[in-house]
């Protein structure tokens, strides 16, 4: 990827996710996260009052990271990354992770990114940001 080919607003290729009960169970098992709202439908809805199984926040952050890492490929380094879960997401929902270039620093070969996960209602449920360095320099 070449900095000269980028402009503020350049979109990153997005990813669509539709997590189901098995996805949530396996993700939480890998993290040793035993909170039942992520894998026990009766508990999540009957005891905690959620409309369904809750997608874990770290999984949303991982999806944003995947968008960035796939975009930079082997030619870049993820320097900074942050995100914030603002709304809950539930199993069966269609969620879109994506972003766009928000800043270009040619002298440092760095690109700032605005990231987001949106639900089917086009609401941003997880905003985030990242800085990547292109050209595999780590200075």
VEXRO-42954 format. One record per residue (C-alpha): residue number from 0; residue in one letter; y, z, x. Coordinates in steps of 0.1 Angstrom, whole numbers, plus 5000, padded with zeros to 4 digits. Layout:
! residues N
<pt NUM, a, <Y, Z, X>>
...
//
This chain:
! residues 139
<pt 0, x, <5000, 5000, 5000>>
<pt 1, x, <5034, 4991, 5013>>
<pt 2, x, <5066, 5011, 5006>>
<pt 3, x, <5085, 4978, 5003>>
<pt 4, x, <5064, 4969, 4972>>
<pt 5, x, <5074, 5001, 4954>>
<pt 6, x, <5104, 5009, 4932>>
<pt 7, x, <5114, 5040, 4912>>
<pt 8, x, <5095, 5038, 4880>>
<pt 9, x, <5065, 5019, 4894>>
<pt 10, x, <5035, 5031, 4873>>
<pt 11, x, <5003, 5044, 4887>>
<pt 12, x, <4971, 5031, 4872>>
<pt 13, x, <4961, 5056, 4845>>
<pt 14, x, <4928, 5071, 4835>>
<pt 15, x, <4916, 5079, 4800>>
<pt 16, x, <4894, 5108, 4793>>
<pt 17, x, <4875, 5119, 4762>>
<pt 18, x, <4858, 5151, 4772>>
<pt 19, x, <4828, 5163, 4751>>
<pt 20, x, <4808, 5195, 4750>>
<pt 21, x, <4786, 5186, 4779>>
<pt 22, x, <4816, 5177, 4801>>
<pt 23, x, <4832, 5210, 4794>>
<pt 24, x, <4800, 5230, 4799>>
<pt 25, x, <4792, 5213, 4833>>
<pt 26, x, <4828, 5216, 4846>>
<pt 27, x, <4830, 5253, 4838>>
<pt 28, x, <4795, 5259, 4852>>
<pt 29, x, <4806, 5244, 4885>>
<pt 30, x, <4836, 5267, 4886>>
<pt 31, x, <4816, 5297, 4874>>
<pt 32, x, <4840, 5300, 4846>>
<pt 33, x, <4822, 5319, 4818>>
<pt 34, x, <4850, 5319, 4792>>
<pt 35, x, <4833, 5310, 4761>>
<pt 36, x, <4862, 5290, 4746>>
<pt 37, x, <4851, 5262, 4769>>
<pt 38, x, <4814, 5259, 4758>>
<pt 39, x, <4807, 5280, 4727>>
<pt 40, x, <4820, 5262, 4696>>
<pt 41, x, <4813, 5291, 4672>>
<pt 42, x, <4831, 5316, 4695>>
<pt 43, x, <4860, 5293, 4702>>
<pt 44, x, <4867, 5286, 4666>>
<pt 45, x, <4854, 5317, 4648>>
<pt 46, x, <4865, 5345, 4672>>
<pt 47, x, <4894, 5330, 4692>>
<pt 48, x, <4907, 5308, 4664>>
<pt 49, x, <4910, 5275, 4683>>
<pt 50, x, <4903, 5242, 4664>>
<pt 51, x, <4876, 5233, 4689>>
<pt 52, x, <4863, 5238, 4725>>
<pt 53, x, <4892, 5241, 4749>>
<pt 54, x, <4895, 5218, 4779>>
<pt 55, x, <4900, 5240, 4809>>
<pt 56, x, <4933, 5238, 4826>>
<pt 57, x, <4920, 5232, 4861>>
<pt 58, x, <4901, 5201, 4847>>
<pt 59, x, <4934, 5187, 4836>>
<pt 60, x, <4949, 5193, 4871>>
<pt 61, x, <4918, 5176, 4886>>
<pt 62, x, <4924, 5145, 4865>>
<pt 63, x, <4960, 5143, 4877>>
<pt 64, x, <4948, 5146, 4913>>
<pt 65, x, <4923, 5118, 4907>>
<pt 66, x, <4951, 5095, 4895>>
<pt 67, x, <4970, 5102, 4927>>
<pt 68, x, <4941, 5099, 4951>>
<pt 69, x, <4928, 5067, 4936>>
<pt 70, x, <4963, 5052, 4938>>
<pt 71, x, <4969, 5060, 4975>>
<pt 72, x, <4933, 5052, 4985>>
<pt 73, x, <4925, 5055, 5022>>
<pt 74, x, <4961, 5046, 5032>>
<pt 75, x, <4978, 5078, 5022>>
<pt 76, x, <4977, 5116, 5023>>
<pt 77, x, <4984, 5140, 4994>>
<pt 78, x, <5011, 5163, 5008>>
<pt 79, x, <5022, 5183, 4977>>
<pt 80, x, <5008, 5187, 4942>>
<pt 81, x, <5016, 5208, 4912>>
<pt 82, x, <5011, 5208, 4875>>
<pt 83, x, <5016, 5230, 4845>>
<pt 84, x, <4995, 5232, 4813>>
<pt 85, x, <5019, 5232, 4784>>
<pt 86, x, <4996, 5225, 4754>>
<pt 87, x, <4959, 5230, 4748>>
<pt 88, x, <4935, 5200, 4747>>
<pt 89, x, <4902, 5200, 4729>>
<pt 90, x, <4868, 5184, 4732>>
<pt 91, x, <4868, 5150, 4716>>
<pt 92, x, <4905, 5143, 4721>>
<pt 93, x, <4915, 5112, 4740>>
<pt 94, x, <4937, 5122, 4769>>
<pt 95, x, <4955, 5098, 4792>>
<pt 96, x, <4964, 5108, 4828>>
<pt 97, x, <4990, 5088, 4846>>
<pt 98, x, <5023, 5088, 4864>>
<pt 99, x, <5051, 5068, 4881>>
<pt 100, x, <5070, 5067, 4913>>
<pt 101, x, <5100, 5090, 4911>>
<pt 102, x, <5113, 5090, 4947>>
<pt 103, x, <5109, 5069, 4978>>
<pt 104, x, <5118, 5083, 5013>>
<pt 105, x, <5112, 5053, 5036>>
<pt 106, x, <5121, 5073, 5067>>
<pt 107, x, <5093, 5097, 5061>>
<pt 108, x, <5070, 5072, 5044>>
<pt 109, x, <5069, 5096, 5015>>
<pt 110, x, <5067, 5088, 4978>>
<pt 111, x, <5074, 5113, 4950>>
<pt 112, x, <5054, 5110, 4918>>
<pt 113, x, <5059, 5123, 4883>>
<pt 114, x, <5026, 5129, 4867>>
<pt 115, x, <5015, 5136, 4831>>
<pt 116, x, <4986, 5140, 4808>>
<pt 117, x, <4993, 5129, 4772>>
<pt 118, x, <4973, 5134, 4741>>
<pt 119, x, <4967, 5109, 4713>>
<pt 120, x, <5000, 5119, 4697>>
<pt 121, x, <5017, 5108, 4729>>
<pt 122, x, <5028, 5144, 4737>>
<pt 123, x, <5029, 5154, 4773>>
<pt 124, x, <5004, 5183, 4775>>
<pt 125, x, <5003, 5186, 4813>>
<pt 126, x, <5033, 5175, 4834>>
<pt 127, x, <5030, 5175, 4871>>
<pt 128, x, <5044, 5161, 4904>>
<pt 129, x, <5031, 5151, 4938>>
<pt 130, x, <5044, 5139, 4971>>
<pt 131, x, <5022, 5115, 4991>>
<pt 132, x, <5027, 5101, 5026>>
<pt 133, x, <5017, 5065, 5030>>
<pt 134, x, <5003, 5050, 5062>>
<pt 135, x, <4980, 5080, 5070>>
<pt 136, x, <5006, 5098, 5091>>
<pt 137, x, <5003, 5136, 5089>>
<pt 138, x, <5035, 5146, 5108>>
//
